[in-house]
Amino acid sequence: MIRESDIKTKAMGYKKLDEVMELLTDELDGFNKSIIRLERLTQNMENITIKPDISEIEDMLKTYLNSEKANNSRLDEFVRGITEQISKVRLIPRVQVWILYSIWITSLIIIGYLAFKVSGIDEMKEKAFAKGEQEVISNLKGYFDQNPEHYQSYQKWIKEKDSVPIQK
């Protein structure tokens, strides 16, 4: 026995199945229409020819290259000017270096000469001392010749000085 509820359920299932089938049919029709339209567009695309035009790009490149050439030529002129200035400036320091070297050499010669002269000071002192000693002796001799009594008291003083022991 088939129940009434089973029949209703089956009828509802068939109804839903019919709705789904209708939706699928509509979708397939839409898909077919889209394919036909795509085929027509493809045919139109095959008939279209595109011609590449790079003349604008070439013109832009030419103007850019011309401006770069002008910039490079200006830079070359600046570099040449700087090179000339550097070559002129190079002479002055050389002269200054030679002047500095000559001052150093002259200073070293003067220092050497003065060192040589200073090293002879001890000899000069000895000569001056000997000369001074001779002058003192000759002066004393002249003085004692004029004053013989002073000479005798000097002789006495030397004898006393020699007889007294040195105390420290």
Order of alpha helices (4+ residues) and beta strands (2+ residues): alpha-alpha-alpha-alpha-alpha
